Amino acid sequence: MRVLLITGKGGVGKTTVSAATALRAADLGHRTLVMSTDPAHSLSDAFGVPLGDEPTPVADRLSGQQIDAQRRLESHWGTVRDYLAELFDWGGADGIAAEELVVFPGMDELFALAEVQDHVAAGEYDVIVVDCAPTAETLRLLSLPDALGWYMEKLFPLERRVARVVRPVLSRVMSLPLPGDDVFKAGEGFYGRIEGVRRVLIDPEITSARLVMNLEKMVVAEARRTYTYLGLFGYSVDAAIVNRIIPDAVTDPYFKRWREVQAEHLETVEDAFADLSLLRLRLFDEEMVGIDKLRILAEELYQHLDPTDRLATNTPFRVFEDGHEVVLGLFLPFAEKGEIDVMRHGDEIYITVGPYRRSLVLPDSLRRREISGAKLVERELWVRFGVFDG
């Protein structure tokens, strides 16, 4: 089973790449599903066929799906939403404002992403290609299970016990709505879904992310940041896809400067993503939509490769011995010393890179050791643990 996450800055062509990747996999005999978690939903346009909330046949061994995220949101968040809306309404927010406040940005895309777990569990497909939302939204979604994990493990059980004790007392003296067991159960179900999809997505044997970019300064910079943050949260990246390269056949002087700029950026990309498989696509002279044209694009993109293979391997997280010390190594390409912070609290270590923070529960081998230092070694953050504490 393989899951391929195709992501990139908005407008770089990730939907077209997703569609072509899925078509190539199906042509090679794999039962394939391509699904969109991008609210823009342009897979239908790429294939030139209507797609809906359920998998729809597109070609031999290929189905497409544009998930109705609002429907998933209603199904899995409705109970919690209704309670929070009642709470906000009690606090003075009017009905419409309360409804808006209890649906957090990105939640619909999150439930769309959780659909991946359902398809993996069902086993009806050999490969699932996910046309992700633009990188900023994708990173927020992929980091959410880590962010919620601490709350669900530490505070959620306590809140549930407290609510059971105080609910009978407070209900007699005040009108404040208190959550019932159905709300807590729905909250657990919500977390269970995103934690389940996280387990699938961080397994490098199952899931690989692929970064799509154009040869533009801001786009390449964002791709590099995305690579770092995916490493921070333990997601494996196996390919960088450079799209819309001006071909050598274009000799018009108008494009001369563009070719020079692209050549400079391509050198940066080749150096920055040297440990990944680097795939290239030329700038076509027409829109590459529809099965026939997507097949041409896929053949140029993958050539002799099977897109379902792991195109490169790296280890986002490892623990190893170095003399008398034990080192926790975290793969953080492009991270710089000034933007990294490491803090330990109890059995957890908090690693911050730029605006993103990850909490890691230390393995047994490290819990009784003190941190002796942390530094960047090439593309890894090495956190050193010294002698046993006590």
Protein Blocks (a to p, Z undefined) as FASTA:
>chain_A
ZZddddddehilpmmmmmmmmmmmmmnopacddddfbfklpmlmmnopacdfbdcdfbgh
iacddddfklmmmmmmmmmmmmmmmmmmmnopafklmmmmmmcghklmmmmmmmmmmmmm
nopafbdcdddddfklmmmmmmmmmmmmmmmmmmmmmmmmmmmmmmmmmmmmpccdcddf
klmmmmmmmmmmmmmmmmmmmmmklpccdddddddfklmmmmmmmmmmmmmnopacfbdc
dehiacfklmcfklmmmmmmmmmmmmmmmmmmmmbccddddddfbdcedjklmmmmmmmm
nmmacfkbcfbdcdfbdcddehjbccdddddehiafklpccddehjbccddehjbccddd
ddfklmmpccfbdcdehjaccddddddeZZ
